[in-house]
Amino acid sequence: IIYINCFETSARCYLLASQVTIVLDYEDGVWCYSNEALNISGYAEKEEDALRNLHECFDFTYRDIAEADDNELDSKAILLKQHLLSIVADIESA
């Protein structure tokens, strides 16, 4: 388990209101970082690539869910949107 204070990509840095718990696993030569509640994960043969993929997955999920209109989302996605909005304190351009 690791803890993340921000998710950063080449375009954005998401500063979190509190740390997010990330499960780290290594199996069959593949690293996996994941957080089930946020529906994000990053996989790769190299650990640093898996972590970068996790950050990119968060960025995609935030843009796709948190920035969407509620009428475009089903009830499960709206709950995820509310969770995403509650954990992100600020967004900075990278």
N, C-alpha and C positions, 0 to 999 in steps of 0.2 A: 504494500500500500504506500502511495505517495500522496502529497497534498500540493495542490496548485492554487496560486493566488491570482494568476492571470493566464489568459489564453492569447497567444500572439501569433499573427501571421504576417506576411509581407505587407498587407494592406491595413490591418487593424490590430489594436491591443485592447482586449477586454479585461478591465480591472474588476476583480470580484469583490463583493461586499464581505465575503468570508471564504475561507479555504474550501476547495472542493476535493473530496476524497476520490482518488483514482486507484483502481486495482491494476496491479502489474503482474503479468504472467509470462512465462516462457515455456513453450512446449513445441516439440518437433522442429526446433530451429527457428521458431517464429516468436517474436516479442509481441505482446498485446497489452495496450493500455486501454482501460475502459471505465465508464461510469454508466451504470444501467439506468439510473434515475434521469440522466440527461440524454440517454439514448445515443451516446457517442463512444467511439472506439477508434483505435489506430493500430494497425498491424504492419509488421515488416520483419525482414531477417536481421536488420541492424536496429539496435535499441533506439538510437537517435532518430532514425527514420520513422519508427513506430510512434515516438513522441511527437514528432512533427506532424504526422498523419492525424494524431488525436487533436492537435491544435487546429488543423485545417477542417476536421470534421466538426469541431465546435463552431467554427466560423460559418461553415455551410448551414449547420442546424440553426444557428442564431438568425442568419439572414433569411432562411427559408421559413422558419416558424415564428420567431419573436417579432420579425418585421412584417409579417403577413396580417391582413385584415382578418378579424375573427370570423367573418362570414365565409372565408375561404378555408377554414379549418374545421375538423371534426372535434368532438368533445375531448378526446384524448390529446389531440394536438393543442387545444386551447389550454389544457392543464400544463402541458410542457411549456407553452409560451409564458404562462404566468410564472412558472418556476424559473425559466431563463431570465425573465425581466426582474425577478426578485433577487437573483444572485449577482447580476451585473451592476456594479456601482457606476462605472463610467466606460466610455469607449473612446479611445484615442486613435488618430490616424498614425500609422507606422511610418 
